[in-house]
Amino acid sequence: MEAEDLARLRLARTDGIGAQTHRRLLARHGGPEAAVAALGARAFPRDAALREAEAVSRLGGRFLFPGRPGFPPLLVLLPDPPLALAMLGDPAAFAPRAVAIVGARNASGGGRRLAETLAEELARQGLAVVSGLARGIDTAAHEGALRAGRTIAAVAGGLDQPYPKENAALQARIAGEGGAVLSEAPLGTAPLGRHFPRRNRIVAGLSLGVVVVEAAPQSGTLITARLAVENGRELFAVPGSPLDPRCRGSNDLIRQGAHLTETAEDVLLHLPEAPSDAPLFKPLLRAGVLPETPAEEPPAPSETGGMTEQVLELIGRAPIPVDELGRRCQLSAPALSAILLELELAGRIETLPGNRVALV
């Protein structure tokens, strides 16, 4: 792995580094290697990053990073794109326009057949079909797409933790037949419930539109739908029986403006060439049909002694220039920079234009 990519992996694995902080670190220090150096002991260990990179390589995979060749271009448009993606398969899978097909794990036989048929027909039209490799609708979508083209799977756990276990062979087929399997999680990460919303944003982010086939109210599938709406993707939903609780959420989507979808033509008719710059289907956001995406808790600041508290006392709601802050607390520039970075990572302060800081 190149030194720059190794530094990017270390940044991605460092606790408390999200997309916004990552962007600020790169802008402030000019590149990933300098940013890692500035983090010092806080940065994810180099040896551990090398071991992970070598383990992914042994699986036949590689890492993709924003701004580097092969990274899915639509994911860069997300406000919080993955900082590192482990991938099995072919990066060329991201070249065609893509549509996601998602839905219930305990899907009906009819729902699975429809998802499989939609995926096959869309793949025959040259689209890549994206889903989450879960039971039910996801599995049907991947299998249908493989009959006619390529498919992309985003998984919640590590690439070495296929989930569910019975889809291990399907994961291998996707990677081996021109598709791609993506994970934001380190190897060995179990696919726990809290990881799925982040997986869902990748499914939505890779796609120009999301097709929902059977979704109960407040289900994880509707989190994917919300993320699609918030990020300017088209939203489609397959109507289902009002007597089937698995269809109430997807029927609500249609009621609030999602495109009613019965055939691949219904998708092709409304699928754009590029995402919208603004959220689509705003009534869905206001109507409460789409569940809120679970928020992540901000990391707690590390113990750095009285100097951190001294600096924090000098920062108020009104922005203060960093140079002035340095004069008041009589700290060296490197020491002050380290403390400010720690407070920013902890979500206590924010950096503003003009090299100023303020309390959050």
N, C-alpha and C positions, 0 to 999 in steps of 0.2 A: 504494500500500500504506500502511495506517495505521502511525503511528509505533510503536505497541505491537507490531504484527505484524512490522515491520521489525526491531525489537529481538529478537523471538523467533527470527527467521531468523538473525540474527547470532549469537545464543547457540548455535543448532543447528549452525552452521558453524564455531564456534570449536574449535580443536584441544583435546582433552582434556575436553570437556564431555559427560559422559554423563547418563543419566536421573537418577541419584542426586545428582550434583553440581548438575545443573540445578535439582532440587527445593530443595536447600539454598540455592543462590544466590537463588532467588525468595523463599524464606522469610526469608532474612537481610536482603534489600534491599527487599522489599515489591513487586517487580514486575520485568518484563523490562528496562525502560529503565534503572532504577536499577542492575540487575545488570550490564548492559553498561557503564554508567559506572564501576562499581567495578572491572571487569576492565581498564579503561584500554586501553593499547596491545595487550594480549593479545587483545582482542576482534576478531572477524572484521571487516574494514573495511566501513564503511557503504556506500561507493560500490560495492564488489563485490557486496554483498547487493542493492542497488538494481538493478544490472545483471542479476543472476540473476532477480529478481522480474519485471523488464520482459521478459526473454527468455521466461520461463514464460508470461507474459500473451500474448506474441505467438504462442505455440503454441496459444493458446486455453485455457490452464490457469490454475490458481490454487494458492495454498498453504493448507494446513490445519494448525492447531496445537492441541495438547491444551488443553482448556479453552475453546476458541473455537468458534463455530458451525460445524457441518459436519464436525467431526472424528469419525471412526468411534467410537462409544461403547465397543465391546468392546475396542478397542486401548488405551484408557485403563487397563484392568484389568491389562495386562502390567506386570511389574516394571521393564521397560525400554522403554516406549512410544517410538515415533519422536518426536523433538522437532519435526520439520517434515516434512510430506508434500507433495510436488508432485503435483497431480491433474489429469488430463484427464477430462472427463465430468460426471456429475451426482451431487452429494452425496446425493441422495435414494436412490441405489443402496444406501446403508448402512442404510436404514430397515427392510427386511425381515430376518427371520432368515436367516442365511447358513450354508452348508455348503461345505467345501472338497473338491475332488476333485483328487488329485495322483497321480503315478506316473512310470513309466519314460519316458525320452526315446526309447529304442529299443523302444517298445512293440510288441506283436504286433497284428495286424489285429483279432483278437478283443477284445483289451484296449481298443483305441481305440473299437471299436463299443460295448462295454459302457459305457465312460466317457461317450460321447456320449449314449447312451440314458438312463443314470442322470441326467446333467445336465439333459436335456430334461424328463424326468418330474419331477424335483425343482423345476425352474423353473416347470412348470405348476402346482405346488402352492403357488406364491408365494414360494419360497425364492430368495435370491440365491446363485449358484454362484461360488465363489472358486477361483482357481488362479494359476499363475505364468507363463503365456504361453510356456512352453517347448515344444519339440517333443513329439510323442507324446501322452501322456495329457492333459497340460495343454491342448494345442490342441484335442483332441477335446472336452474338458469345456466350454471356452469356446464352441465352435461349437454344441454341443448346447443349451447354455443360451440362446444367442441366438435359437434357433428358437422358444422359448416364453416368454422373459422377459429378465431382465437378468443380467449377469455382471460380476465384479470381477477385475481382473488386478493383481497386485503384481509389479513388475519389479525386477531387480537393478541395472541401469544407469540412466542418466538418461532422462528421458522422450523425449529426442531421439535415443536410441540403441536403437531397437527390436531385440529379440533373441529368436529368430533373425531375420535380415533378411527371410525370407519371411513373417514374421508381422506386418510393418509394416501391411499392409492390415487384418489382424484387430485389431490394436491400435486403429486408427482406427475400425473398426466398433464395438468395445466402447464407446469413448468417445462415439460418435455415436448409439448406440441405447439410451440410458438407463442404461448401465453406467458404470464408472469404471476408470481406469488410475492406479495409485499408484506413486510412487517416493520412497524416502528419500534417494537419491543426488542430488548436484547435476547440472545439465545438463552434458553432455559426458562424464560418467563411463562408461567402458567396462564392460560386464557381465563382470567378472573373477570367477574362481572364489571368491575370498575374500568377495565381496559376497553370494553366494547364501544362506548361512545367515541373514543378517539379513533378506533377502527372505522366507525361509521362515517366520520368526517372525511376519511381517506376515500371511502367508497363514493360519497357524494362529490368530493373534490375532483376525482378522476373523470367525472362524467359531465356531459352536457345536459343530461336529463336523468331523472330517477323515476322508475316505474314501480309502484307499490302493488303487490299482489297479495291480498289478505293481510290485514294488520288490525290487531285489537287496539282499543283505546289505550293510550299511555304506554304503548309497546316500544321496544327499542327500534323497531322499523320506523316508527313515526319520528324518532330522534334523527334518523337519516333523512327523512323527508324535511324536517325543520332545517337541518344544515344545508340541504339543497336549496330551499327557499331563501335562506339568509345569504347564500353565496351566489344568487343570480342564476341558478339552474332551473330548467323546466321541470314541472312535476306532473306525473301521470299516475292514474290509479285505475285498477280493474274493478268494475262493480261486482258485488257479491250478494248473496241472499241476505235479506234483513233479519232472517231467523238465525243466522250463523254469527256468533259473537266475534269470530275471527275476521269478519268483514266490516264490523262497525266503524273501525278507524279509517279504513280505506274508503268506505262509502261517505264518511264525513269529509274526506279530502275532496271528493267530487262535488259534494254539496257546497263546499266553500271555494270551488273554482279550479281544482286540478283537472287536467284533461282526461275525460272519460276514455278508457283504452280497452279495446277488445281485440285488436289486430295490430300487427307490426305497422301497417299503414297509418294507424292513428298516432303512432310515435313519430314516424318519419315526417308526417305532415307538420308537426310542431317543433321538431328538434332543430335548434339553432346551429349556426356555424361556430358560435363562440358564446361564452357565458355573458349574461347581462351585467352591467356595472352596478345595478341597484337590485335590492331584494325584490323577487317576484312574488305574486300571490299574497300580498300584504294582508288581505282579509283572513288568511289562515293563521297568521301570527297574532292577529287581534282576537280571533274567535276562541282561542284556547284549545283548538283541535290538536295542535302540535305541542308535545311536552317540552319543557325547558331542558336544555342540555345540562347535565350535572357539572357544576363548577368545581375546579380543583382548588384545594386549599393552598394558600401561599406558604412557602417555606418559612420556618422560624429562623431568625437571625442567629448566627453562631455567637458564642461567648467571646468577646474581644476586649473585655475590660472597660474601664471608665472612659477611655478616649472616645469610644463609639457613642456613649451617652453624652459626652461633652459636645461632640459634633452635632448630635441630634437636637440638643437643647438650643443650638444656634440656628436651626432651620425651622422656619415657620411656614404658614400657608402662603405667604407672599414669597415669590421667587427671590433667591439670593445668589449673586455670582459666586462661582466656586473660588475665584481668586480672593474675593473679600472674605469668604469663609475660612480660607487658609490663613489669612492675616490674623483673623480673630482667634483662631484656636492654636496658632503657632505650631502647626504640623508641617512636615516636609510634604512636597507635592505627591510623591509616591505613597506615603502613609495615608494622606487624606484621600487619594484616589481609591486605595484599597478599602477604606472604611465606607466611602460613598457607594462603591460597587456592592459591598455587603448589604448596606441598607436598601439599595435598589433591588437586589435579588430577593430580599426579604419582603418586598412590597411596602416598605415604610416611606420611601421617598420616590420622586420621579425626576428624571433629567429633562430639562426644557431647553428650547432653542436659546442660543447666546451663552452656552456653558453655564446655565443656572440650574439650581435645584430647589425643590419645594416639598413639603410634606404631602403625602397622598391624602 
